[in-house]
Each structure stands twice: as C-alpha cells, then as structure tokens.
Amino acid sequence: MFLRFRSEELNNHFIYPDWWLVSDYAPLTITILITEEHIQTKKRMIVKDSKEEKTFVNNLTKAIKDINTSVLSKVNSLENAVSLIAHAIDESWEKNSKTVNISKLSKSW
C-alpha cells in the first residue's frame, strides 16, 4: 500500500496480522473520507453569433468608450476605470445571457 508521506488524511491505515490465511502477507485497510461536493447543473451563456452576443459586445464597447481616460496616471482614477469596466461587463452579461441546464449531452467546449 502506497500512501502520501505525512498525510494526516491518509494516516489511518491498519495492519491485521491475525487475518493471515494461507498467505504470508497481512491484510491492510485504509479509510478514505469522501467529502460532499457541489456539482453545478446550471450556467449562464450567450450563444455565439446571436443577437444577444452583438448587443453584449456593443454595450461593452459603448461603456468603455464613455470612460474618462485622461487621468489614468493616478491610482484612484485607474481603479475607478477598472471598476466601471467590471460593472459594465456584469450588467451586460446579466441582461444578455441566459441560464441553461448542464447535462451529459452539453458540449464540453
């Protein structure tokens, strides 16, 4: 049995020398804890080459053009510009994307 060296999660193996049968080896067991995992079943998306994609890109283009870039040499101005871009992306994404179910037939790309 190969276990990760000094792993607290896997440092719970047991050797049972009393369980020998016809072999000269002692059975080994280990308990591996499996934690609950959340598997996402929905996602938001915009279909490529759709009207929504064009609107999404146009909204972002307009939002970026409207940002005052004359004083980006100051940290506060730069942070504000980045914040405005992030807000524009979030807002346009929410307006133009739709929620879809992820299934085994969904494309992996």
C-alpha positions, 0 to 999 in steps of 0.5 A: 500500500502506497500512501502520501508521506505525512498525510494526516488524511491518509494516516489511518491505515491498519495492519491485521496480522491475525487475518493471515490465511494461507498467505504470508502477507497481512491484510491492510485497510485504509479509510478514505473520507469522501467529502460532499461536493457541489456539482453545478447543473446550471450556467449562464451563456450567450450563444455565439453569433446571436443577437444577444452576443452583438448587443453584449459586445456593443454595450461593452464597447459603448461603456468603455468608450464613455470612460474618462481616460485622461487621468489614468496616471493616478491610482484612484482614477485607474481603479475607478476605470477598472471598476466601471469596466467590471460593472459594465461587463456584469450588467451586460452579461446579466441582461444578455445571457441566459441560464441553461441546464448542464447535462451529459449531452452539453458540449464540453467546449 
